[in-house]
Amino acid sequence: MRESPARELWVGLFVLAGLAALAWLSFSVGGVESLRAGGLQLTATFDEIGGLKKRAQVVISGVRVGQVKSIDLSDDFRARVTLDVDAALALPADTSASILTSGVLGDQYIALEPGGDPETLHSGEQISFTQSAVILERLIGKLIQNLGSGSKE
């Protein structure tokens, strides 16, 4: 059988393209942040974040506009969440942030609801209006407690 240098070159290029695609997919799924340009960095403070995790989605009207960059504890023992949002967005200063759950037991994410203020948020600023996560276990516990106390009367 005759060897064809052109065929070997094409096979080599195909293998290299496959490896590059695999590397890109690995970095994308792994959430490597250094490959992404920095966006608008906003912070929001919550009383309860439930199961919110780093790299959770940040959405507006269901459209992904960013992700949770970090979660730490503030000086007043509240959860301070740093959001990395698309820099092209001009979010009004009275934008609110809520921690919601996708489905009944799904992942938690942050939903932003833009307000009507003509002033816009800039990188490093804090979202003032927040709504903490609803903890399903606490809600069920209160329901059971209320049902139990109601049956005694």
C-alpha positions in Angstrom: 0.0 0.0 0.0 1.3 3.4 -1.0 1.6 6.1 1.7 0.0 9.4 1.0 1.6 12.4 2.7 -1.5 14.5 2.0 -3.8 11.9 3.7 -1.5 11.8 6.8 -1.5 15.6 6.9 -5.4 15.7 6.9 -5.6 13.0 9.5 -3.2 14.9 11.7 -5.1 18.1 11.3 -8.4 16.3 12.1 -6.9 14.9 15.3 -5.5 18.3 16.3 -9.0 19.9 15.7 -10.6 17.2 17.8 -8.1 17.8 20.6 -8.7 21.5 20.5 -12.4 21.0 20.6 -12.1 18.7 23.6 -9.9 21.2 25.4 -12.3 24.0 24.8 -15.2 21.9 26.0 -13.3 20.9 29.1 -12.6 24.6 30.0 -16.1 25.6 29.3 -17.7 22.9 31.4 -15.2 23.4 34.1 -16.0 27.1 34.3 -12.5 28.4 33.8 -12.8 32.1 34.4 -9.5 33.3 32.9 -10.8 32.5 29.3 -13.6 35.0 29.7 -13.3 38.8 29.7 -14.3 40.4 32.9 -17.8 41.9 33.1 -19.7 44.1 35.5 -18.8 43.0 39.1 -21.8 43.6 41.4 -22.3 42.5 45.0 -25.5 41.6 46.8 -26.0 40.7 50.4 -28.6 38.1 51.5 -29.8 36.8 54.9 -30.0 33.2 53.5 -28.6 31.8 50.2 -29.7 28.2 50.7 -27.8 26.0 48.2 -26.6 28.8 46.0 -23.1 27.9 44.6 -20.3 29.6 42.8 -20.9 29.8 39.1 -24.7 29.6 39.5 -26.6 31.4 36.8 -27.6 35.1 37.0 -30.6 35.7 34.8 -32.9 38.6 33.7 -36.3 37.4 32.5 -34.9 33.9 32.2 -32.0 34.9 29.9 -28.6 34.1 31.3 -26.6 37.4 31.7 -23.8 36.2 34.1 -22.8 34.0 36.9 -22.0 34.0 40.6 -18.3 34.7 41.0 -17.8 34.3 44.7 -19.7 33.8 48.0 -18.4 34.9 51.3 -19.5 36.1 54.7 -19.8 39.8 55.4 -18.8 41.6 58.6 -22.4 41.5 59.8 -22.7 37.7 59.2 -24.7 37.9 56.1 -23.9 36.2 52.8 -22.1 38.5 50.3 -22.5 37.3 46.8 -20.3 38.7 44.0 -22.0 38.6 40.5 -20.2 38.8 37.2 -22.7 40.2 34.8 -22.4 41.1 31.1 -20.7 44.5 31.0 -22.9 45.6 28.0 -26.0 45.7 30.3 -26.9 49.1 31.7 -28.7 48.0 34.9 -30.7 50.6 36.7 -29.5 51.5 40.2 -32.7 50.2 41.7 -32.3 46.7 40.3 -33.3 43.9 42.7 -31.8 40.4 43.1 -33.7 37.3 44.2 -32.5 33.8 44.9 -34.8 31.4 43.1 -34.9 27.7 42.5 -35.4 26.1 39.1 -38.2 23.5 39.7 -39.1 22.1 43.0 -35.7 20.7 43.9 -33.6 22.2 41.2 -30.5 24.3 41.3 -30.6 27.8 42.7 -29.9 30.9 40.7 -30.1 34.7 41.0 -32.8 36.5 39.1 -32.2 40.2 38.5 -35.2 42.5 38.1 -34.3 45.9 36.6 -36.0 48.9 38.1 -36.8 52.3 36.6 -34.0 54.5 38.0 -32.2 56.5 35.3 -28.9 56.0 37.2 -27.1 52.8 36.4 -25.0 50.4 38.4 -21.2 50.4 37.9 -18.7 47.7 38.5 -18.0 47.3 42.2 -21.4 48.7 43.4 -23.9 46.8 45.5 -27.4 45.8 44.7 -29.5 47.2 47.5 -32.7 45.3 47.0 -32.4 41.6 47.7 -34.7 38.7 48.4 -33.2 35.7 50.2 -33.8 32.0 49.2 -36.8 30.2 50.5 -35.7 27.2 52.4 -38.2 24.4 51.6 -37.4 22.4 54.8 -38.3 25.5 57.0 -41.4 26.1 55.0 -42.6 22.5 55.4 -41.7 22.6 59.1 -43.8 25.7 59.7 -46.6 24.1 57.8 -46.5 21.0 59.9 -46.2 23.1 63.1 -49.3 25.1 62.0 -51.2 22.0 61.1 -50.3 20.4 64.5 -51.3 23.4 66.5 -54.5 23.8 64.5 -55.6 20.2 65.3 -55.4 20.9 69.1 -58.0 23.6 69.0 
